[in-house]
Amino acid sequence: MTTEQTRLIQLEETVAHQTKTIEELSDQLAEQWTVVEQVRAKLDRLTERFLTLEEQSIDAPANAPPPHY
């Protein structure tokens, strides 16, 4: 086997490994994007809930007696 053939084989192996790595990273990125979207949706729901509770606390009288009186 000549030096050029050996070099070509090494380059092909390197490209194959890099291709596999890129595919694995792409899969991981897709998974992480799904997680980010889930977290973003949850944060949006929690923000909405917080704002609703905040509005209710502003509308409530400050020194109202407890409801059992």
C-alpha positions in Angstrom: 0.0 0.0 0.0 1.4 3.4 -0.9 1.7 6.4 1.3 -1.0 8.1 -0.7 -3.4 5.2 -0.3 -2.8 5.1 3.4 -3.3 8.8 3.6 -6.5 8.6 1.7 -7.8 5.8 3.9 -7.0 7.9 7.0 -8.8 10.9 5.6 -11.9 8.7 4.8 -11.9 7.3 8.3 -11.6 10.8 9.7 -14.5 12.0 7.6 -16.6 9.0 8.7 -15.9 9.7 12.4 -16.7 13.4 11.9 -20.0 12.5 10.1 -21.0 10.2 12.9 -20.2 12.9 15.5 -22.1 15.6 13.6 -25.2 13.3 13.4 -24.9 12.5 17.2 -24.6 16.2 18.0 -27.6 17.0 15.7 -29.7 14.4 17.6 -28.7 15.8 20.9 -29.4 19.4 19.8 -32.9 18.3 18.6 -33.5 16.7 22.1 -32.3 19.8 23.9 -34.5 22.0 21.7 -37.5 19.9 22.7 -36.6 20.4 26.4 -36.1 24.1 25.9 -39.6 24.4 24.3 -41.2 22.5 27.1 -39.5 24.7 29.7 -40.5 27.8 27.8 -44.1 26.7 27.7 -44.0 25.9 31.4 -42.5 29.3 32.2 -45.2 31.0 30.1 -47.9 29.2 32.1 -46.3 30.1 35.4 -45.9 33.7 34.4 -49.6 33.8 33.4 -50.6 32.3 36.7 -48.3 34.7 38.7 -49.8 37.7 36.9 -53.3 36.5 37.6 -52.6 36.0 41.3 -50.9 39.4 41.4 -53.9 41.0 39.9 -56.2 39.3 42.4 -54.1 40.4 45.3 -54.2 44.0 44.1 -58.0 43.9 43.8 -58.5 42.4 47.3 -59.1 44.8 50.2 -56.0 45.3 52.3 -57.6 45.0 55.8 -60.6 42.8 55.1 -61.7 40.7 58.0 -61.4 36.9 57.6 -64.4 35.4 55.9 -65.6 33.5 59.0 -66.6 36.8 60.8 
